[in-house]
Amino acid sequence: MRWKTLMPAIWGISALVVVLLAVVLWLAPAQERLQTELLHARGEVPRLRSELPSLVGASYRDDLQRSLGDTAGLRAGFETELKKQALVVERWFSDVKMVEGVPARDEFVSAFRFQQDELRREIVGKAAARRRDLENLPLNTPAFVQNDQPPTLEEMKRVQREANLESLLLRCVGDAGAFPYRAVDFQEGWDAVAGDSPFRESSLTVHLSLPAGALHDTLRALCELRGAGPIVRIETLTTRPRALPNRMGPDDLPLIDADILLVLSSFRK
């Protein structure tokens, strides 16, 4: 009876001994492998430390080249858009005859008058849609057009540029409900900016009559120019109530006069 009672304990102890032997036999080679790997890793540390600068430098160089490529692509896209905007300022009248890349002097005056008539009809139509009656639309008319004289090439370039700007400005502010009470004053020539800037600038003043509530939309229209014109910077803004008896506009809303000095910047060719 005593042996029968001790047999389960003996079998349990035997099984435990077998398990312990198996664990010891498995751990010994595992420990050796771990020590070998640790020694190998310790030997790799100096090599990796020595290669780290070159690895980081290569990664930095790749990132820098990728960033430069992205920047070059963005710049090319911006330059393309800026060149398109510059063409809006420099393009000749579409119906004028060109001779060796320049307009025919004897046809330029007729093309200029036709362009002004088209602009006048469009602006008067915009005003009529807002119940504004424009008895006279003040536009810039150069002396050689008034005297019906053939212009020089420099005169044609200047007048063409000013006519393009005047047309773009008046169309944009007309969409906002503002209309000129005086012709646009072109105060400075279209000269290159000092230094290495790729832009050239010109300053001008627009004289507008508009409802007081339309001032914000008018300024925004001048700055945006439908996304098709040069870059616009507003230098000064002077507003005042209109003189009687022309102070009230449609729906008995008061009108104001606004004189806005602008600086226009365009991309050089």
C-alpha positions as CSV (number, residue, x, y, z in Angstrom):
1,M,0.0,0.0,0.0
2,R,2.8,2.3,0.7
3,W,4.4,1.8,-2.7
4,K,1.1,2.3,-4.4
5,T,0.7,5.5,-2.6
6,L,4.1,6.8,-3.6
7,M,4.0,5.8,-7.3
8,P,2.1,8.9,-8.5
9,A,4.6,11.1,-6.8
10,I,7.5,9.2,-8.2
11,W,6.1,9.4,-11.7
12,G,5.4,13.1,-11.3
13,I,9.0,13.7,-10.1
14,S,10.3,11.7,-13.0
15,A,8.3,13.6,-15.6
16,L,9.5,16.9,-14.1
17,V,13.1,15.8,-14.3
18,V,12.6,14.8,-17.9
19,V,11.1,18.2,-18.7
20,L,13.9,20.0,-16.9
21,L,16.5,18.0,-18.9
22,A,14.8,18.8,-22.2
23,V,14.7,22.6,-21.3
24,V,18.4,22.5,-20.3
25,L,19.3,20.7,-23.5
26,W,17.3,23.2,-25.6
27,L,18.5,26.3,-23.8
28,A,22.2,25.5,-24.1
29,P,22.4,25.7,-28.0
30,A,19.9,28.6,-28.0
31,Q,22.1,30.5,-25.5
32,E,25.1,29.8,-27.7
33,R,23.4,31.1,-30.8
34,L,22.3,34.2,-28.9
35,Q,25.8,34.9,-27.7
36,T,27.1,34.4,-31.3
37,E,24.5,36.8,-32.6
38,L,25.3,39.4,-29.9
39,L,29.0,39.1,-30.7
40,H,28.3,39.6,-34.5
41,A,26.0,42.5,-33.7
42,R,28.7,44.1,-31.6
43,G,31.1,43.7,-34.4
44,E,28.6,45.4,-36.9
45,V,28.1,48.4,-34.7
46,P,31.4,50.1,-35.6
47,R,30.9,49.4,-39.3
48,L,27.3,50.8,-39.3
49,R,28.5,53.9,-37.4
50,S,31.2,54.5,-40.1
51,E,28.6,54.1,-42.9
52,L,25.9,56.2,-41.2
53,P,27.1,59.5,-42.6
54,S,27.1,58.3,-46.2
55,L,23.7,56.6,-45.8
56,V,22.2,59.8,-44.3
57,G,23.9,61.9,-46.9
58,A,22.6,59.7,-49.7
59,S,19.1,60.0,-48.3
60,Y,19.4,63.7,-47.9
61,R,20.7,64.1,-51.4
62,D,17.8,62.1,-52.8
63,D,15.3,64.1,-50.9
64,L,16.9,67.3,-51.9
65,Q,16.9,66.4,-55.6
66,R,13.3,65.3,-55.4
67,S,12.4,68.6,-53.8
68,L,14.4,70.6,-56.4
69,G,12.6,68.7,-59.1
70,D,9.2,69.5,-57.6
71,T,10.1,73.2,-57.2
72,A,11.3,73.4,-60.7
73,G,8.0,72.0,-61.9
74,L,6.0,74.5,-59.9
75,R,8.2,77.4,-61.1
76,A,7.8,76.3,-64.7
77,G,4.0,76.2,-64.2
78,F,4.0,79.7,-62.6
79,E,6.1,81.1,-65.3
80,T,3.8,79.7,-68.0
81,E,0.8,81.4,-66.3
82,L,2.7,84.7,-65.9
83,K,3.7,84.7,-69.6
84,K,0.0,84.1,-70.5
85,Q,-0.9,87.1,-68.4
86,A,1.8,89.2,-70.0
87,L,0.4,88.4,-73.4
88,V,-2.9,90.0,-72.4
89,V,-1.1,93.3,-72.0
90,E,1.2,93.1,-75.1
91,R,-1.1,91.5,-77.7
92,W,-2.0,93.6,-80.7
93,F,-5.6,94.2,-81.9
94,S,-6.9,91.0,-83.5
95,D,-8.2,92.8,-86.7
96,V,-5.2,94.9,-87.5
97,K,-3.0,93.9,-90.4
98,M,0.5,92.8,-89.5
99,V,3.5,93.6,-91.6
100,E,6.8,91.8,-90.6
101,G,5.5,91.3,-87.1
102,V,4.2,94.9,-86.5
103,P,0.9,96.5,-87.2
104,A,0.4,98.4,-90.4
105,R,0.6,102.1,-89.4
106,D,-2.2,103.1,-91.8
107,E,-4.6,100.5,-90.3
108,F,-3.7,100.9,-86.6
109,V,-5.9,104.0,-86.1
110,S,-9.0,102.2,-87.6
111,A,-8.4,99.2,-85.4
112,F,-8.0,101.3,-82.3
113,R,-11.3,103.2,-83.0
114,F,-13.1,99.9,-83.7
115,Q,-11.8,98.5,-80.4
116,Q,-13.0,101.6,-78.5
117,D,-16.5,101.4,-80.1
118,E,-16.8,97.7,-79.0
119,L,-15.6,98.5,-75.5
120,R,-18.0,101.5,-75.3
121,R,-21.0,99.4,-76.4
122,E,-20.1,96.6,-73.9
123,I,-19.7,98.9,-70.9
124,V,-22.8,100.9,-71.7
125,G,-24.7,97.7,-71.9
126,K,-23.4,96.6,-68.5
127,A,-24.5,99.9,-67.0
128,A,-27.9,99.6,-68.6
129,A,-28.4,96.2,-67.0
130,R,-27.8,97.8,-63.6
131,R,-30.1,100.8,-64.5
132,R,-27.2,103.2,-64.8
133,D,-27.3,105.6,-67.7
134,L,-23.9,106.5,-69.0
135,E,-24.3,109.5,-71.2
136,N,-20.6,109.6,-71.9
137,L,-18.0,106.9,-71.4
138,P,-14.6,108.6,-70.9
139,L,-11.8,106.6,-72.7
140,N,-8.2,107.5,-73.5
141,T,-7.9,108.7,-77.1
142,P,-4.3,109.5,-78.2
143,A,-3.5,112.6,-80.2
144,F,-2.6,110.7,-83.4
145,V,-6.0,109.1,-83.4
146,Q,-7.8,112.4,-82.9
147,N,-5.7,113.9,-85.7
148,D,-5.9,110.8,-87.8
149,Q,-2.2,110.7,-88.2
150,P,0.0,107.5,-88.7
151,P,1.7,106.7,-85.5
152,T,5.3,105.6,-84.9
153,L,6.0,102.0,-83.7
154,E,6.8,103.2,-80.1
155,E,3.4,105.1,-80.1
156,M,1.6,102.0,-81.3
157,K,3.2,99.8,-78.6
158,R,2.3,102.3,-75.8
159,V,-1.2,102.9,-77.0
160,Q,-1.8,99.2,-77.6
161,R,-0.7,98.3,-74.1
162,E,-2.8,101.1,-72.5
163,A,-5.8,100.1,-74.5
164,N,-5.5,96.5,-73.4
165,L,-5.2,97.5,-69.8
166,E,-8.1,100.0,-70.0
167,S,-10.3,97.4,-71.7
168,L,-9.5,94.7,-69.1
169,L,-9.9,97.1,-66.1
170,L,-13.2,98.6,-67.2
171,R,-14.7,95.2,-68.1
172,C,-13.8,93.8,-64.7
173,V,-15.1,96.7,-62.6
174,G,-18.2,96.9,-64.8
175,D,-19.1,93.3,-63.7
176,A,-18.9,94.6,-60.1
177,G,-21.2,97.6,-60.8
178,A,-18.5,100.4,-61.1
179,F,-18.2,102.6,-64.1
180,P,-15.6,105.4,-65.0
181,Y,-16.5,109.0,-64.6
182,R,-13.0,110.0,-65.9
183,A,-10.6,108.2,-68.2
184,V,-7.9,106.0,-66.8
185,D,-4.7,108.0,-65.9
186,F,-1.6,106.2,-67.0
187,Q,1.0,107.9,-64.9
188,E,4.2,105.9,-65.5
189,G,5.6,103.9,-68.3
190,W,6.0,100.2,-68.5
191,D,9.5,100.0,-67.3
192,A,11.6,97.2,-65.9
193,V,11.9,97.0,-62.2
194,A,15.4,97.8,-60.9
195,G,17.7,94.9,-60.2
196,D,17.2,91.4,-61.4
197,S,13.5,91.2,-61.0
198,P,11.7,89.4,-63.8
199,F,8.8,91.8,-63.6
200,R,8.1,95.3,-65.0
201,E,5.7,97.7,-63.5
202,S,3.3,100.5,-64.5
203,S,1.2,102.7,-62.3
204,L,-2.2,104.1,-63.2
205,T,-5.3,105.6,-61.5
206,V,-8.9,104.5,-62.3
207,H,-11.7,107.0,-61.5
208,L,-14.9,105.1,-60.8
209,S,-18.5,105.9,-59.9
210,L,-20.3,103.2,-58.0
211,P,-22.8,102.4,-55.2
212,A,-21.1,102.4,-51.8
213,G,-22.1,98.8,-51.2
214,A,-20.2,97.7,-54.4
215,L,-16.8,99.0,-53.3
216,H,-15.6,95.7,-51.9
217,D,-16.6,93.7,-55.0
218,T,-14.9,96.4,-57.2
219,L,-11.6,96.2,-55.3
220,R,-11.7,92.4,-55.5
221,A,-12.4,92.6,-59.3
222,L,-9.4,94.9,-59.7
223,C,-7.1,92.6,-57.8
224,E,-8.3,89.5,-59.6
225,L,-8.8,90.8,-63.2
226,R,-10.6,87.6,-64.0
227,G,-7.3,85.7,-63.5
228,A,-6.2,86.8,-66.9
229,G,-4.2,90.0,-66.4
230,P,-1.1,91.3,-64.7
231,I,-0.5,91.3,-60.9
232,V,-2.3,94.2,-59.3
233,R,-1.3,96.1,-56.1
234,I,-3.6,98.8,-54.7
235,E,-1.5,101.7,-53.5
236,T,-4.1,104.3,-52.5
237,L,-7.9,104.5,-52.4
238,T,-9.8,107.8,-52.1
239,T,-13.6,107.9,-51.8
240,R,-16.1,110.7,-51.6
241,P,-19.9,111.1,-52.0
242,R,-21.0,112.2,-55.5
243,A,-22.0,115.8,-55.9
244,L,-25.6,116.7,-56.3
245,P,-27.8,116.2,-58.3
246,N,-26.1,112.9,-59.4
247,R,-25.6,111.5,-55.9
248,M,-28.4,108.9,-56.0
249,G,-28.2,105.8,-58.1
250,P,-30.7,103.0,-58.9
251,D,-33.1,102.1,-56.1
252,D,-32.2,105.5,-54.5
253,L,-28.9,104.1,-53.3
254,P,-26.1,106.7,-52.8
255,L,-23.3,106.7,-55.3
256,I,-19.7,107.5,-54.4
257,D,-16.6,108.4,-56.5
258,A,-13.5,106.3,-56.0
259,D,-10.0,107.2,-57.2
260,I,-7.8,104.1,-57.0
261,L,-4.1,104.1,-57.6
262,L,-2.9,100.8,-58.9
263,V,0.6,99.3,-59.6
264,L,0.5,96.6,-62.3
265,S,3.3,94.1,-62.5
266,S,3.8,91.9,-65.6
267,F,6.3,89.1,-66.4
268,R,9.1,90.2,-68.7
269,K,9.7,88.3,-71.9
